[in-house]
Amino acid sequence: MDGTDIFLMNISGQDKPGLTSNLTKVLSEYDAKVLDIGQANIHDTLSLGILFQISSGEKSAAVLKDLLFKSYELEISAKFTPISHEDYENWVGLQGKDRYIITILGEKLTAKQISDVTKLISDKNLNIDSIKRLTGRTSLIKSEEYPRASIQLSIRGKLKNKREFTKQILEISRLLDVDIAFQEDNIFRRNRRLVCFDMDSTLIQTEVIDELAELAGVGKQVKAITEAAMQGEIDFKESFKQRMQLLKGLSEEKLHNIAVNLPITKGAKRLIDTLHQYGFKTAILSGGFAYFGNYLQKKLDIDYVYANQLEIKDGILTGGYLGDIVDGDKKAEYLKVIAEKEKIDINQTIAVGDGANDLPMLDLAGLGIAFHAKPKVKDNAQNSISSIGLDGILYLLGYHDRHIDLMD
């Protein structure tokens, strides 16, 4: 390393074609070695950094002079900072540290939200390598039908207590009404391949069994049992059997009328269409009914459906069911079955749900997401989305709106 100088060149100014090309051409004329380079562009204003190594002496002085002259020609500002070899080696040594991704998303983002998250990062002695906006630019004139905003922070360092850090992130999320996802930036995060959805109150904005109960005249009884099951207050299998008996005598025609009017959750079609374009497999794993899951499978082009089979005789519900009851453990089992069939590592899977019976699959999946979930589920899930629609999952995967909108 003797006989060389290291400089960090910071460029700022109005962005225009050819800036990087002109500056690196000057460096090339002096046989400079580029050690690192990074660029960001906000509102047509460029921020460019180039870390380079050059021979000491005449070359070192001359390249700085020529770079300053070229910057003046290009009407941009240039600042040079000498970097010692010791500092450079210390910086290189940081690349072995753990990497994480924090995604902040909501209908809009405020300075307070970003400030509190970045302060927590700083308090834990973690470094922010980059900040990237994932959502499109927002107009201040036109009102958006579906407002959403998301940024992604790449951070690096050693976390002594991940559980404590996650708990603190969750607290910020609650206090400031924003979703904050925290993930390890590993090979599995970059290669997710299977997304499994709960159906009721996740993929659709209703609890179908409650609607059936209203038609059967037992709405209050069934709704009370459903809520107790979702909160984890009673065993799911027992609650299922109780509710099924209350639906005895309902006609299949009424099931069909509900199926064709199912309210699809905001962002669901955008999410699933994008996932399929990028090669993902999708599945419905539901404690609800396959009758409705099969309908959604056709409408949304879902690959797999595992749900409870209603027993229907002569067009009437008997109050019974066919096969095994799909409870929380069964959902996790089916997630594993699909992953094995598709030859997908379990760490490459995503599970999304809102109820207590979703927790086993949320815990098993590489990425578990509590979606507009009950408090108990949010408190026990890896991550949660409560501020925007299902397509918020795409931001947790690191997709930018431009990657998504290409699919439209």
C-alpha positions as CSV (number, residue, x, y, z in Angstrom):
1,M,0.0,0.0,0.0
2,D,3.1,2.3,0.2
3,G,3.4,5.0,-2.4
4,T,-0.3,5.5,-2.9
5,D,-3.0,7.9,-1.7
6,I,-6.7,7.2,-1.2
7,F,-9.3,9.9,-1.7
8,L,-13.1,10.0,-1.3
9,M,-14.6,12.3,-4.0
10,N,-18.1,13.6,-3.2
11,I,-20.0,15.2,-6.1
12,S,-23.2,17.1,-5.8
13,G,-25.2,19.2,-8.3
14,Q,-27.8,19.1,-11.0
15,D,-28.0,15.7,-12.6
16,K,-27.2,15.5,-16.3
17,P,-26.1,12.8,-18.8
18,G,-22.4,12.0,-18.9
19,L,-21.3,13.2,-15.4
20,T,-20.1,9.8,-14.2
21,S,-18.5,9.1,-17.6
22,N,-16.6,12.4,-17.7
23,L,-15.3,12.0,-14.1
24,T,-14.2,8.4,-14.4
25,K,-12.5,9.3,-17.7
26,V,-10.2,11.7,-15.8
27,L,-9.5,9.0,-13.3
28,S,-8.6,6.5,-16.0
29,E,-6.1,8.9,-17.5
30,Y,-4.1,8.7,-14.3
31,D,-4.6,4.9,-13.9
32,A,-6.6,5.4,-10.7
33,K,-8.1,2.4,-9.1
34,V,-11.8,2.7,-8.1
35,L,-12.3,1.1,-4.6
36,D,-15.9,2.0,-4.2
37,I,-18.6,4.0,-6.0
38,G,-22.2,4.9,-5.2
39,Q,-24.8,7.3,-6.5
40,A,-28.2,8.6,-5.5
41,N,-30.6,11.0,-7.3
42,I,-33.3,13.0,-5.5
43,H,-35.4,15.5,-7.5
44,D,-32.8,15.6,-10.3
45,T,-30.1,16.5,-7.8
46,L,-27.1,14.1,-8.0
47,S,-25.0,12.8,-5.1
48,L,-22.1,10.8,-6.3
49,G,-19.3,9.3,-4.2
50,I,-16.1,7.7,-5.7
51,L,-13.4,6.2,-3.4
52,F,-10.2,5.9,-5.5
53,Q,-6.5,5.0,-5.1
54,I,-3.8,6.9,-6.9
55,S,0.0,7.0,-6.9
56,S,1.4,9.5,-4.5
57,G,3.2,12.6,-5.6
58,E,2.7,14.4,-9.0
59,K,-0.1,12.0,-10.1
60,S,-2.0,12.6,-6.9
61,A,-1.9,16.3,-7.1
62,A,-2.6,16.4,-10.8
63,V,-5.7,14.2,-10.7
64,L,-7.3,16.3,-8.0
65,K,-6.6,19.5,-10.1
66,D,-8.1,17.9,-13.2
67,L,-11.1,16.6,-11.4
68,L,-11.8,20.0,-9.9
69,F,-11.5,21.6,-13.4
70,K,-13.8,19.0,-14.9
71,S,-16.3,19.5,-12.1
72,Y,-16.3,23.3,-12.8
73,E,-16.9,22.6,-16.5
74,L,-19.9,20.3,-15.6
75,E,-21.3,22.9,-13.2
76,I,-21.1,20.6,-10.2
77,S,-19.5,20.8,-6.8
78,A,-16.6,18.5,-5.8
79,K,-15.2,17.8,-2.4
80,F,-12.1,15.6,-1.7
81,T,-11.4,13.8,1.6
82,P,-8.1,12.0,2.1
83,I,-8.5,8.5,3.6
84,S,-5.7,6.9,5.5
85,H,-4.7,3.3,4.7
86,E,-5.6,2.4,8.3
87,D,-9.1,3.8,8.1
88,Y,-9.6,2.1,4.7
89,E,-8.6,-1.3,6.1
90,N,-10.9,-0.8,9.1
91,W,-13.7,0.0,6.7
92,V,-13.0,-3.1,4.7
93,G,-13.1,-5.1,7.8
94,L,-16.7,-4.1,8.5
95,Q,-17.9,-6.0,5.4
96,G,-17.9,-9.2,7.4
97,K,-20.5,-8.0,9.9
98,D,-24.1,-9.1,9.8
99,R,-26.5,-7.4,7.4
100,Y,-30.2,-6.6,8.0
101,I,-33.0,-5.0,6.1
102,I,-35.5,-2.6,7.7
103,T,-38.6,-1.7,5.7
104,I,-40.8,1.1,6.7
105,L,-44.3,1.3,5.1
106,G,-47.6,3.1,5.5
107,E,-50.0,5.3,3.7
108,K,-47.5,8.1,4.2
109,L,-44.2,8.4,6.0
110,T,-43.2,11.2,8.4
111,A,-39.9,12.6,9.5
112,K,-40.7,11.5,13.1
113,Q,-41.1,7.9,12.0
114,I,-37.8,7.8,10.1
115,S,-36.1,9.7,12.9
116,D,-37.1,7.3,15.6
117,V,-36.2,4.2,13.5
118,T,-32.8,5.6,12.6
119,K,-32.1,6.7,16.2
120,L,-32.7,3.1,17.3
121,I,-30.3,1.9,14.6
122,S,-27.7,4.4,15.8
123,D,-28.2,3.5,19.5
124,K,-27.4,-0.1,18.7
125,N,-24.1,1.0,17.0
126,L,-25.4,-0.2,13.6
127,N,-24.5,1.5,10.3
128,I,-26.9,2.4,7.5
129,D,-25.3,1.4,4.2
130,S,-28.1,2.7,2.0
131,I,-31.7,4.1,2.1
132,K,-33.9,3.4,-0.9
133,R,-37.4,4.5,-1.7
134,L,-39.6,1.6,-2.9
135,T,-42.8,3.4,-3.8
136,G,-43.4,5.8,-6.7
137,R,-43.2,9.6,-6.4
138,T,-46.3,11.2,-4.8
139,S,-48.2,14.1,-6.3
140,L,-49.0,17.0,-4.0
141,I,-51.9,18.0,-6.3
142,K,-53.7,14.8,-7.2
143,S,-55.2,12.7,-4.5
144,E,-54.4,9.1,-4.6
145,E,-57.1,6.4,-4.4
146,Y,-54.6,4.1,-2.7
147,P,-51.9,6.0,-0.9
148,R,-48.8,4.1,0.1
149,A,-45.2,4.9,0.9
150,S,-42.2,2.7,1.7
151,I,-38.5,3.0,2.2
152,Q,-35.9,0.3,2.7
153,L,-32.8,0.7,4.9
154,S,-29.8,-1.6,4.5
155,I,-28.0,-1.8,7.8
156,R,-24.9,-3.5,9.0
157,G,-23.3,-4.5,12.4
158,K,-23.5,-6.9,15.3
159,L,-26.8,-7.1,17.2
160,K,-26.3,-8.4,20.7
161,N,-30.0,-9.0,21.3
162,K,-32.2,-9.4,18.2
163,R,-35.3,-10.1,20.3
164,E,-34.9,-6.8,22.2
165,F,-34.3,-4.9,19.0
166,T,-37.4,-6.4,17.4
167,K,-39.5,-5.5,20.5
168,Q,-38.3,-1.9,20.3
169,I,-39.2,-1.7,16.6
170,L,-42.6,-3.0,17.4
171,E,-43.1,-0.3,20.0
172,I,-42.1,2.4,17.5
173,S,-44.6,0.9,15.1
174,R,-47.4,1.0,17.6
175,L,-46.7,4.5,18.8
176,L,-46.3,6.1,15.4
177,D,-48.9,4.1,13.5
178,V,-46.4,2.7,10.9
179,D,-45.4,-0.8,9.8
180,I,-41.7,-1.6,10.3
181,A,-40.3,-5.0,9.1
182,F,-37.0,-6.3,10.3
183,Q,-35.2,-9.1,8.4
184,E,-31.8,-10.6,8.1
185,D,-30.3,-9.8,4.7
186,N,-29.4,-13.3,3.7
187,I,-29.6,-15.6,0.7
188,F,-33.1,-16.8,1.6
189,R,-34.5,-13.3,1.8
190,R,-33.4,-12.7,-1.8
191,N,-34.8,-16.0,-3.0
192,R,-38.3,-16.4,-1.6
193,R,-40.4,-18.7,-3.8
194,L,-43.7,-19.6,-2.0
195,V,-46.3,-17.5,-0.4
196,C,-49.1,-19.1,1.6
197,F,-52.2,-17.1,2.5
198,D,-54.9,-17.5,5.1
199,M,-58.2,-16.8,3.4
200,D,-60.8,-15.2,5.7
201,S,-59.9,-11.6,6.8
202,T,-56.6,-12.0,4.9
203,L,-57.1,-12.7,1.2
204,I,-60.7,-11.7,1.5
205,Q,-62.2,-9.0,3.8
206,T,-64.8,-11.1,5.5
207,E,-65.2,-14.2,7.7
208,V,-67.3,-16.4,5.4
209,I,-68.5,-18.6,8.2
210,D,-70.1,-15.5,9.9
211,E,-71.9,-14.7,6.6
212,L,-73.2,-18.2,6.4
213,A,-74.4,-18.0,10.0
214,E,-76.3,-14.8,9.3
215,L,-78.1,-16.6,6.5
216,A,-78.8,-19.5,8.8
217,G,-80.2,-17.2,11.5
218,V,-77.4,-18.1,14.0
219,G,-75.1,-15.1,13.4
220,K,-74.5,-14.1,17.0
221,Q,-73.7,-17.6,18.2
222,V,-71.3,-18.4,15.4
223,K,-69.6,-14.9,15.5
224,A,-68.9,-15.3,19.2
225,I,-67.3,-18.7,18.7
226,T,-65.3,-17.5,15.7
227,E,-63.9,-14.5,17.6
228,A,-63.0,-16.7,20.6
229,A,-61.1,-19.1,18.3
230,M,-59.3,-16.3,16.4
231,Q,-58.2,-14.8,19.8
232,G,-56.9,-18.2,20.8
233,E,-59.4,-18.4,23.7
234,I,-60.9,-21.8,22.6
235,D,-59.5,-24.8,20.7
236,F,-60.0,-24.3,16.9
237,K,-61.1,-27.8,16.2
238,E,-63.8,-27.7,18.9
239,S,-65.0,-24.3,17.7
240,F,-65.2,-25.6,14.1
241,K,-67.4,-28.5,15.1
242,Q,-69.7,-26.3,17.1
243,R,-70.1,-23.8,14.2
244,M,-70.6,-26.5,11.6
245,Q,-73.6,-27.9,13.6
246,L,-75.2,-24.5,13.7
247,L,-75.0,-24.3,9.9
248,K,-76.9,-27.5,9.3
249,G,-79.7,-27.2,6.8
250,L,-78.2,-24.2,4.8
251,S,-78.6,-24.5,1.0
252,E,-75.7,-24.8,-1.4
253,E,-77.3,-22.0,-3.5
254,K,-76.6,-19.6,-0.7
255,L,-73.0,-20.6,-0.6
256,H,-72.7,-19.8,-4.3
257,N,-74.2,-16.3,-3.8
258,I,-71.6,-15.6,-1.2
259,A,-68.7,-17.0,-3.3
260,V,-69.4,-14.7,-6.3
261,N,-69.5,-11.6,-4.1
262,L,-66.4,-12.3,-1.9
263,P,-64.7,-8.9,-1.1
264,I,-61.1,-9.4,-2.3
265,T,-58.6,-7.6,0.0
266,K,-57.0,-4.4,-1.4
267,G,-53.7,-5.1,-3.1
268,A,-54.3,-8.9,-3.4
269,K,-54.5,-9.1,-7.2
270,R,-51.5,-6.7,-7.6
271,L,-49.5,-8.9,-5.3
272,I,-50.4,-12.3,-6.7
273,D,-50.1,-11.2,-10.4
274,T,-46.6,-9.8,-9.6
275,L,-45.6,-12.9,-7.6
276,H,-46.5,-15.2,-10.5
277,Q,-44.6,-13.0,-13.0
278,Y,-41.5,-13.4,-10.9
279,G,-41.9,-17.2,-10.6
280,F,-43.5,-17.6,-7.1
281,K,-45.9,-20.3,-6.2
282,T,-49.0,-19.3,-4.2
283,A,-51.3,-21.2,-1.8
284,I,-54.4,-20.8,0.3
285,L,-54.1,-22.5,3.6
286,S,-57.4,-21.9,5.4
287,G,-59.4,-23.0,8.4
288,G,-62.4,-21.9,6.3
289,F,-64.0,-23.8,3.5
290,A,-62.5,-25.2,0.3
291,Y,-65.8,-24.3,-1.5
292,F,-64.8,-20.6,-1.4
293,G,-61.0,-21.3,-1.6
294,N,-61.6,-23.1,-4.9
295,Y,-63.5,-20.1,-6.2
296,L,-60.7,-17.8,-5.3
297,Q,-58.2,-20.2,-6.8
298,K,-59.8,-19.7,-10.2
299,K,-60.3,-15.9,-9.8
300,L,-56.8,-15.1,-8.6
301,D,-54.9,-18.0,-10.2
302,I,-53.7,-19.6,-6.9
303,D,-51.6,-22.7,-7.3
304,Y,-52.7,-24.7,-4.2
305,V,-55.8,-24.7,-1.9
306,Y,-56.0,-26.6,1.4
307,A,-59.2,-25.9,3.4
308,N,-62.0,-27.7,5.1
309,Q,-64.5,-29.7,3.0
310,L,-68.2,-29.1,3.7
311,E,-70.4,-32.1,3.6
312,I,-73.3,-31.4,1.3
313,K,-76.1,-33.8,0.5
314,D,-78.9,-33.1,-2.0
315,G,-77.8,-29.4,-2.1
316,I,-78.0,-29.0,1.7
317,L,-75.3,-28.7,4.4
318,T,-75.5,-31.6,6.8
319,G,-73.6,-29.8,9.6
320,G,-70.7,-32.2,9.0
321,Y,-67.4,-32.1,7.2
322,L,-65.1,-34.4,5.1
323,G,-61.5,-35.3,5.9
324,D,-59.3,-33.7,8.5
325,I,-60.0,-30.3,10.1
326,V,-57.6,-27.7,8.9
327,D,-56.4,-26.1,12.1
328,G,-53.2,-24.2,12.9
329,D,-51.0,-27.2,13.0
330,K,-52.5,-28.5,9.8
331,K,-51.7,-25.3,8.0
332,A,-48.1,-25.5,9.0
333,E,-48.0,-29.1,7.8
334,Y,-49.5,-28.2,4.4
335,L,-46.9,-25.4,4.1
336,K,-44.2,-27.9,4.5
337,V,-45.8,-30.3,2.1
338,I,-46.0,-27.7,-0.7
339,A,-42.4,-26.6,-0.1
340,E,-41.2,-30.2,-0.3
341,K,-43.3,-30.8,-3.5
342,E,-41.9,-27.7,-5.1
343,K,-38.4,-28.4,-3.8
344,I,-38.3,-25.1,-2.0
345,D,-36.3,-24.6,1.2
346,I,-38.6,-23.7,4.1
347,N,-36.6,-20.5,4.6
348,Q,-37.7,-19.4,1.1
349,T,-41.4,-19.5,2.1
350,I,-43.7,-16.7,3.3
351,A,-46.9,-17.2,5.3
352,V,-49.6,-14.5,5.8
353,G,-52.5,-14.6,8.2
354,D,-54.5,-12.7,10.8
355,G,-55.7,-15.2,13.4
356,A,-54.2,-17.3,16.3
357,N,-54.6,-20.5,14.1
358,D,-52.1,-18.9,11.7
359,L,-49.3,-18.6,14.2
360,P,-47.9,-22.1,13.6
361,M,-47.4,-21.4,9.8
362,L,-46.2,-17.9,10.5
363,D,-43.5,-19.3,12.9
364,L,-42.5,-22.0,10.4
365,A,-42.1,-19.9,7.3
366,G,-38.9,-18.1,6.5
367,L,-41.0,-14.9,6.6
368,G,-44.2,-14.8,8.7
369,I,-46.4,-11.8,8.3
370,A,-49.4,-10.9,10.5
371,F,-51.8,-9.0,8.2
372,H,-54.2,-6.6,9.9
373,A,-54.1,-9.1,12.6
374,K,-55.4,-9.7,16.1
375,P,-53.2,-8.2,18.9
376,K,-52.0,-11.7,20.0
377,V,-50.9,-12.5,16.5
378,K,-49.1,-9.3,15.9
379,D,-47.2,-9.7,19.2
380,N,-46.0,-13.2,18.3
381,A,-45.4,-12.8,14.5
382,Q,-42.0,-12.0,12.9
383,N,-43.4,-9.0,11.0
384,S,-46.8,-7.3,10.5
385,I,-48.6,-5.1,8.0
386,S,-51.5,-3.1,9.3
387,S,-51.4,0.2,7.4
388,I,-51.8,-0.8,3.7
389,G,-53.0,-3.7,1.5
390,L,-51.6,-7.1,0.8
391,D,-49.2,-5.7,-1.9
392,G,-47.2,-4.2,0.9
393,I,-45.6,-7.7,1.0
394,L,-43.8,-6.8,-2.2
395,Y,-41.9,-4.0,-0.4
396,L,-40.8,-6.4,2.3
397,L,-39.4,-8.5,-0.6
398,G,-37.5,-5.4,-1.8
399,Y,-39.5,-4.7,-5.0
400,H,-39.8,-1.2,-6.2
401,D,-43.0,0.1,-7.8
402,R,-41.3,0.2,-11.1
403,H,-40.7,-3.6,-10.9
404,I,-44.4,-4.1,-10.0
405,D,-45.9,-1.7,-12.5
406,L,-44.0,-3.3,-15.4
407,M,-46.3,-6.3,-14.8
408,D,-49.5,-4.1,-15.4
